């Protein structure tokens, strides 16, 4: 009897182990299959290295589960992968859909590394197999093999940004700090045309399309004629921007800001000026150069100044337009 019971236990053990649920992958993770980069002549070894670098960088993004080329082969099988990919890179919706079905990943990263004139060119394509369309096509260059790690890091950051900002973005947006330097000129009724100024801005993008910011700056306003005078104005503004087409490099935006202007200097006709309210409305364009830098062109108007002017007699009221050009660093 004891022998029979032992045999039954031995037979039941494998079945019990098979019935145990496998460790579950968190439901919130987004699977992304990274394919081996295609390689141009002379770039074969570098392509394997850059593929590994891309997979490693992407794996650090919260909420992203990366399938390396080895994982894809293990899941889909080498023969099945060759059947899907053929002799060309996986760059079509049909190929991406078939590979995603085999590997369980909705998003597929394909690309190519070429060596031309001693410089490396890395081109990639992030494909959404459900929508059958590319989400992003970031690219980067490296002057030599030593720059490939930086190029892979820039491309990986752009890919994560695309997954955070595309319509129906699968990854949560992690926020983005920005520091900017802006130069401007104020065109104000009854004042001279040249009223230059500058601003320092600190911003935080708390959602893909929304940024809060604070600005401090200085402007030199000048009147002419018999009432010539100068006024140094220190504007400070707390405001918000709303961006459009955030998945693209060129992003239009509009915004509003509230604050105060402090004035001092050679008073002249500005002798009655003190602390002035600021209510600004503006619109502009930002062109993102890669992941970190952005060029801004912006036009705005101070609504409070348009109504109250800059002095007790209303000098400077009416039409006013600020033109701004700036450089922002995002990190």
C-alpha positions in Angstrom: 0.0 0.0 0.0 2.8 2.4 0.9 4.5 1.6 -2.4 1.3 2.3 -4.3 0.8 5.6 -2.5 4.4 6.7 -3.2 3.9 5.9 -6.9 0.7 8.0 -7.0 2.5 10.9 -5.3 5.3 10.7 -7.8 2.9 10.7 -10.7 0.8 13.5 -9.3 3.8 15.8 -8.6 4.5 16.8 -12.3 0.8 17.4 -12.9 0.6 19.6 -9.8 3.6 21.6 -10.9 2.1 22.0 -14.4 -1.1 23.3 -12.8 0.7 26.0 -10.9 0.3 29.4 -12.7 3.4 30.8 -14.3 4.7 34.1 -12.9 2.5 36.7 -14.5 3.9 39.7 -16.4 2.4 42.9 -15.0 -0.6 43.9 -17.0 0.6 47.5 -17.2 3.8 46.6 -19.1 3.9 47.3 -22.9 5.8 44.6 -24.9 8.2 45.9 -27.6 10.1 43.6 -29.9 13.5 44.8 -30.9 14.7 43.3 -34.2 18.4 42.9 -35.1 19.4 46.0 -37.1 20.2 45.5 -40.7 23.8 46.3 -41.5 25.5 48.0 -44.4 29.0 47.0 -45.6 31.5 47.3 -42.9 28.9 47.8 -40.1 28.0 44.2 -39.3 29.7 44.0 -35.9 28.6 47.6 -35.0 25.0 46.8 -35.8 24.9 43.9 -33.3 26.4 46.2 -30.7 24.0 49.0 -31.4 21.0 46.6 -31.3 22.1 45.5 -27.8 22.5 49.1 -26.7 19.0 50.0 -28.0 17.5 47.1 -26.2 19.3 47.9 -23.0 18.3 51.6 -23.1 14.7 50.8 -23.8 14.5 48.2 -21.1 15.1 51.0 -18.5 11.9 52.8 -19.5 9.2 52.3 -16.8 6.3 50.2 -18.1 8.2 48.9 -21.2 8.9 45.2 -21.6 11.6 44.7 -24.2 11.9 41.5 -26.3 15.5 41.3 -27.6 16.3 39.6 -31.0 17.2 36.5 -29.0 13.8 36.6 -27.3 12.0 37.0 -30.6 13.8 34.0 -32.1 13.0 31.9 -29.0 9.3 32.8 -29.3 8.8 32.8 -33.0 11.4 30.3 -34.0 14.3 31.1 -36.4 12.5 29.5 -39.4 9.3 31.4 -38.7 11.2 34.7 -38.4 13.0 34.1 -41.7 9.6 33.4 -43.3 8.2 36.7 -41.9 11.2 38.9 -42.7 12.5 37.4 -45.9 15.5 39.3 -47.2 14.4 42.8 -46.4 13.9 44.8 -43.1 10.5 44.5 -41.4 9.1 47.9 -42.5 5.5 47.1 -43.5 2.3 46.8 -41.5 1.8 43.2 -42.7 5.2 42.0 -41.6 4.9 43.8 -38.2 1.4 42.3 -37.6 2.6 38.8 -38.3 5.7 39.2 -36.2 3.7 40.8 -33.4 1.3 37.9 -33.4 4.1 35.4 -33.2 6.0 37.3 -30.4 3.1 38.8 -28.5 4.4 42.3 -29.0 2.2 45.1 -30.4 5.2 47.4 -31.1 8.1 46.4 -33.2 11.4 48.2 -33.7 13.3 47.7 -36.9 16.2 49.6 -38.4 19.5 49.8 -40.1 23.1 50.9 -39.5 25.2 52.1 -42.4 28.9 53.2 -42.5 29.5 55.9 -45.1 32.8 57.8 -45.3 33.8 56.9 -41.8 30.5 58.1 -40.3 27.7 55.8 -39.0 24.1 56.5 -39.8 21.5 54.8 -37.6 17.9 54.8 -38.9 15.0 53.2 -37.1 11.3 52.7 -37.4 8.8 52.0 -34.5 5.8 50.1 -35.9 2.4 49.7 -34.3 1.1 46.4 -35.6 -2.5 47.1 -34.5 -2.8 50.4 -36.3 -0.5 49.1 -39.1 1.5 52.4 -39.1 4.9 53.7 -38.0 4.8 55.8 -34.8 8.2 57.3 -35.2 11.3 57.1 -37.3 14.2 58.6 -35.2 17.7 58.6 -36.7 21.1 59.6 -35.5 24.6 59.9 -36.7 28.0 59.2 -35.2 31.4 60.4 -36.4 33.1 57.2 -35.4 32.5 54.0 -33.5 33.0 55.8 -30.2 29.9 57.9 -30.8 27.5 54.9 -31.4 26.6 54.7 -27.7 25.4 58.3 -27.7 23.5 57.8 -31.0 21.8 54.8 -29.6 20.9 56.7 -26.4 19.4 59.6 -28.4 17.3 57.2 -30.6 16.1 55.2 -27.5 15.0 58.5 -25.8 13.1 59.5 -29.0 11.4 56.1 -29.1 10.2 56.3 -25.5 9.0 59.9 -26.1 7.0 58.6 -29.1 5.4 55.9 -26.9 4.5 58.5 -24.3 3.0 61.1 -26.6 1.4 59.3 -29.6 -2.4 59.2 -29.7 -3.5 56.6 -27.3 0.0 56.6 -25.8 0.7 53.2 -24.2 3.3 54.5 -21.7 2.6 57.0 -18.9 4.2 60.4 -19.4 7.0 60.9 -16.9 7.2 64.7 -17.1 10.0 66.9 -18.6 11.9 69.9 -17.2 13.1 72.7 -19.5 15.3 75.7 -19.2 15.1 78.4 -21.8 16.8 81.7 -22.8 14.7 84.1 -24.9 15.4 87.4 -26.6 12.5 89.8 -27.6 11.4 93.1 -28.8 8.3 95.0 -27.7 6.4 97.0 -30.2 4.2 99.5 -28.1 2.0 102.3 -29.2 3.5 105.8 -28.6 6.9 104.4 -28.0 9.9 103.8 -30.2 10.1 100.7 -32.3 13.2 99.2 -30.7 12.5 98.1 -27.1 14.8 95.1 -26.6 14.7 92.6 -23.7 15.6 89.1 -22.6 14.0 86.4 -20.4 15.1 83.3 -18.5 12.4 80.6 -18.3 12.0 77.5 -16.3 9.3 75.1 -17.3 7.8 71.7 -16.5 5.8 69.6 -19.0 3.5 67.8 -16.7 1.5 66.2 -19.6 2.4 65.6 -23.3 0.5 68.6 -24.4 0.8 70.9 -21.3 3.7 72.9 -19.8 3.7 75.2 -16.8 6.4 77.8 -16.7 7.8 80.8 -14.8 9.7 83.7 -16.5 11.8 86.5 -15.3 13.4 89.1 -17.5 14.4 92.7 -18.3 13.2 95.1 -21.0 14.4 98.6 -22.0 11.4 100.7 -23.0 12.0 104.1 -24.7 9.8 107.0 -25.5 10.6 109.7 -28.0 10.0 113.4 -28.9 9.8 116.1 -26.3 9.0 113.5 -23.6 12.0 111.3 -24.2 12.8 108.9 -21.4 13.8 105.3 -20.6 12.4 102.7 -18.4 13.9 99.4 -17.3 11.1 96.9 -16.7 11.5 93.6 -14.9 8.6 91.4 -15.9 7.8 88.1 -14.1 5.2 85.7 -15.4 3.6 82.5 -14.2 1.9 80.7 -17.1 0.9 77.6 -19.0 1.4 76.5 -22.6 -0.8 74.0 -24.6 1.1 72.2 -27.4 -0.4 70.6 -30.5 1.0 67.7 -32.7 3.3 66.7 -29.8 4.4 63.6 -31.7 6.1 65.7 -34.4 9.2 67.9 -34.4 7.3 71.1 -35.2 4.8 71.8 -32.4 2.4 74.8 -32.5 1.4 76.1 -29.1 -0.7 78.9 -27.4 -0.8 80.0 -23.8 -1.7 82.5 -21.0 0.4 84.1 -18.2 -0.2 86.2 -15.2 2.4 88.3 -13.3 3.8 91.7 -12.3 6.2 94.2 -13.9 8.6 96.2 -11.8 9.9 99.4 -13.3 12.9 101.7 -12.5 15.5 103.8 -14.3 15.5 107.2 -16.0 11.9 108.1 -15.5 11.2 111.0 -17.9 7.6 110.6 -18.9 7.5 107.4 -16.9 7.8 109.2 -13.5 4.5 107.9 -12.3 5.2 104.2 -13.1 5.3 101.6 -10.3 4.4 98.0 -10.1 2.2 97.0 -13.0 0.0 93.9 -13.5 0.7 91.6 -16.4 -1.8 89.5 -18.3 -0.3 88.0 -21.4 -1.7 85.9 -24.2 0.6 84.3 -26.8 1.0 81.8 -29.6 4.1 80.3 -31.2 6.0 77.4 -32.7 8.7 75.1 -31.1 10.9 73.0 -33.3 12.4 70.1 -31.4 16.0 69.3 -32.6 16.3 65.7 -31.3 15.4 64.9 -27.7 17.0 67.8 -25.9 17.0 71.1 -27.8 14.1 73.2 -29.0 13.9 76.5 -31.0 11.0 78.8 -30.2 9.3 81.6 -32.1 6.5 83.4 -30.3 4.3 86.4 -30.6 2.2 87.8 -27.6 0.5 90.8 -26.2 0.1 92.2 -22.7 -3.6 92.7 -22.2 -3.2 94.6 -18.9 -0.8 97.0 -20.4 -3.1 97.6 -23.4 -5.8 98.8 -21.0 -3.7 100.6 -18.3 -0.6 101.8 -20.1 2.8 102.3 -18.5 2.2 105.6 -16.6 -0.5 107.5 -14.9 -1.5 109.4 -18.1 -1.9 106.1 -20.0 1.3 106.3 -22.0 1.9 102.9 -23.8 -1.7 101.8 -23.7 -3.4 100.4 -26.9 -1.7 98.0 -29.2 1.4 96.1 -28.0 3.1 93.1 -29.5 6.1 91.1 -28.1 8.1 89.1 -30.6 10.3 86.4 -29.0 13.0 84.0 -30.2 14.4 81.4 -27.8 16.4 78.3 -27.2 15.2 75.7 -24.7 17.0 72.7 -23.3 14.7 69.8 -22.2 15.8 67.1 -19.8 
